Amino acid sequence: MLPRMEKEFKEINANCPEFITVEKSQNDALIWYLNITGPKDSCYEGQKYRVEAKFLPNYPFKMPEFRFLTEIFHPDVEEGTGMIC
């Protein structure tokens, strides 16, 4: 699983739009952080969001769990936990 994740990490970083960066957790190889800056000329311009992607042991057969670490109001984001519904 980890060699596959390393390959995907490199591909994602090479192909991400400039307003998204991805970094690995220093403590856990199964956690990545996505840093999102609101795109220019959008209603999110200037906003910064941090999202945690937690890969499960059965990845890639089960997608990662995502949660906002930055407080955000959205009907699909659980208040308090940041979990995406």
NORPE-V552842 format. One record per residue. N is the residue number from 0. D_FIRST is the distance of its C-alpha to the first C-alpha in Angstrom with 1 decimal. Layout:
((N	D_FIRST) (N	D_FIRST))
This chain:
((0	0.0) (1	3.8) (2	5.7) (3	5.3) (4	6.2) (5	8.8) (6	10.2) (7	10.6) (8	12.2) (9	14.5) (10	15.5) (11	16.2) (12	18.3) (13	20.1) (14	21.0) (15	21.7) (16	25.4) (17	27.2) (18	27.6) (19	23.9) (20	21.9) (21	18.3) (22	17.5) (23	15.0) (24	16.2) (25	17.7) (26	17.1) (27	13.7) (28	10.4) (29	9.6) (30	13.0) (31	14.4) (32	18.1) (33	19.9) (34	23.5) (35	25.7) (36	29.3) (37	31.6) (38	32.3) (39	35.8) (40	38.5) (41	36.6) (42	37.7) (43	34.7) (44	35.8) (45	35.7) (46	33.5) (47	30.3) (48	27.5) (49	24.4) (50	21.5) (51	18.6) (52	15.3) (53	13.5) (54	10.0) (55	10.1) (56	8.2) (57	8.6) (58	7.2) (59	8.0) (60	10.8) (61	12.2) (62	12.9) (63	12.8) (64	16.1) (65	18.5) (66	21.6) (67	24.4) (68	25.2) (69	28.3) (70	31.0) (71	31.5) (72	33.8) (73	32.4) (74	33.0) (75	29.3) (76	28.3) (77	29.2) (78	31.8) (79	31.0) (80	27.3) (81	26.3) (82	24.0) (83	24.0) (84	25.5))
